[in-house]
Amino acid sequence: MATVSLALMWHQHQPYYPDDVAGENPMPWVRLHGTKDYLGMALHLDEVPEFRCTINLVPSLLVQLEAYVRGSATDRHLRVSRLPADGLSHDDAIYLLDHFFMAHADAMIKPYPRYQELYQQRAFGIDGAAQALHRFRERDIRDLQVWSNLTWMHPLLFEKDPELAEFRAKGRRYSEEEKHWLLDKQRDLLSQIIPLHRKLADRGQVELTTTPFYHPILPLLLDKRLAREAMPDVALPGFRDGYPEDAEVHVRRAVESHRQHFGESPRGMWPSEGSVCQGIIPLLAKHGIQWIATDEEILGCSLNGKVGRDARGHVRHPELLYRPWKVTEGSDELAVVFRDHSMSDQVGFHYQRSPGHAAAYDFLAKVNAIGDACRQNAATLVPVILDGENCWEYYPDGGVSFLRSLYQSAARDARIRAVTVGEFLREHPPVDTLPRLFSGSWISHNFAIWIGHPEDNRAWDSLHATRDVLVAESRSGRHDPDTLARAWDEIYIAEGSDWFWWYGDDHSSALDALFDHLFRKHLRNVYTLLALDPPGGLFTPISSAAPHRPVHDQPSSFLNVKVDGRSSYFEWINAARYICGNERGTMTLVSKGILQSVWFGFSAERLLLRVDTEGGPASERLEGVEQLRVGFVDPPDWEVLVALPASPQPTGYISHAGQPSSNGTTVETATGKILELAVPFGRLGLKAGDGIRFYVELLGGHSSLDRAPREGIFELTVPTPDFERIMWQV
């Protein structure tokens, strides 16, 4: 019986949001994720002492948590939450209506009737905050102040605290005293996070690791030219040299912070964004780091492509991926483990759509399959590494059923041993040495997210120019050591990866402009501390992000489609098209799913759908899929189910409220190079002018294998007979 070691590693991170010079903090995410994810993830582990894993805690997060606990930190969201509901200024009321629904609506707003009522009252997409304000009475404002904080508390807390559960059950008409009770409770919960992590570490259940202090991309701090190893033609900033002395500060201070918080130095590290290069080996070894983790594609590049994935996502030479390696530079040596990015993406993006127990079963079945594939290894290690906070807000129950099932089932599975990375390395030290550690990150083995785009490069050049001023002023003798130390902190904060994450066209959110402002404000703070006038360029936005584009366009004409599974460009030229990708600004899906694109439109009588698959014809790529589901939000309770695999004519059924309402004679479907489907509007109870809101999902057993769109839904309207004439007039 093959046994396999599972090394889960949760990366807990927030950038350093506060503007310490101005005494302001516009972002509440440390506080809100604190009571939800940082505490909740530790509580899950406390429930199952037999399950072991690794948690990576970024120092810039710990510093901010401590400030909230001391009472020396606040943020605008918290300040507005504490204001009397009848005492908000107009600006504060507008802020509240724009920012107090910052949560994934399906999982964190709609399950709570009062919060959903307030959400509907706000009418996003219809009215601006100023127009909506007249609909909110004093008790609405107060309930919104409560719910925007209450929804960010982990589900386990309501199981463990009857008083908190009773508070939530009340649901509405909270008093000012009750609101402040909740906000005081919030601070008390934040105070439990660091001690609980230390408790888990002290009993050996969890290994705690660190990241360079303010989460910089270490290779780019050493030399920006390292970006060219993966991207030879990348456009670099005007100033291309690195700042190795800054990299040293980030690593040294991270180790010192970890020792201060947890009583010992960290042995392991997740370098920011999994970013590595050969040059970081001596730096990390010097400060006592014994092992690091990064992505599987770094291993593939370091081995000149010997490890990789085929068109169906299967690992070539799995025996090389699922084991640790050594990297050396001179006399310095580190162990390296490489995360399975497909398994990590399953947790981060896909399992939210499956029942928790089914997702956990699927996960552990995949781990066991890896063990079977690597029987020749002396010991097999499966590292699964991802953010420990951002994905759970998309799970219907905050991930509770999945994590409980996963931890408990893994602890009972005789073939799986849950381990910390460090303990596995002590028992099974790496034997083989990589010839050279490739320079890249966990995203596409390059640094494209953080350098190369004109906005990224402008940010790097602004950082460099400000740093040059600080270097000169540091040598001038005009400033006291405390002032210089504060100014250098502003530089180190600005070197964090998060500001560059939002520049360029890779990621976007409603808060792009605020991230841009904070980055430039940290640079301006250097000048302010030195009693100098900041250059005008630091007052000009770097980001030119356009407003959010819709997930998809709309059909422009009736379609004349023959449902035969053949790819015909002209049949679908006037359809709406969605390219499967990533709609989450804070997370990136690295592994490709089965779905490549979805096209949809209509004739006068039928809804028409086309599915293109990744890596080959639909008839081949859908072989491991049991069903394709077209799930309708509007009209509610309807779905179209297509039984797979079947070529060229799989059977399609219409179902209403879980009951089949017709046989396969109504739904036309065919698979070949593509999958095509047609269903009469009338069979779905639809008439001209009705809105349609739907998604497409692939199912295997009880598991969701892929979905389009990855977040949100498709929307269109049943056409009227004169649809084409109207479109031509437009």
PyMOL commands that set and color helices and strands:
alter all, ss='L'
color gray80, all
select helices_A, chain A and resi 29-47+59-70+76-82+90-99+105-109+113-122+129-135+138-150+155-160+162-170+176-190+193-202+218-222+224-229+244-262+272-274+280-286+296-302+318-321+341-353+356-373+392-394+400-412+421-427+454-474+481-494+497-502+512-529+536-539+618-621+681-684+723-729
alter helices_A, ss='H'
color red, helices_A
select strands_A, chain A and resi 4-12+53-57+206-209+268-269+291-295+308-309+315-316+325-329+332-339+381-387+416-418+576-579+595-602+606-613+627-634+638-643+651-656+659-662+668-671+675-680+691-700+703-708+714-717
alter strands_A, ss='S'
color yellow, strands_A
deselect
rebuild
show_as cartoon
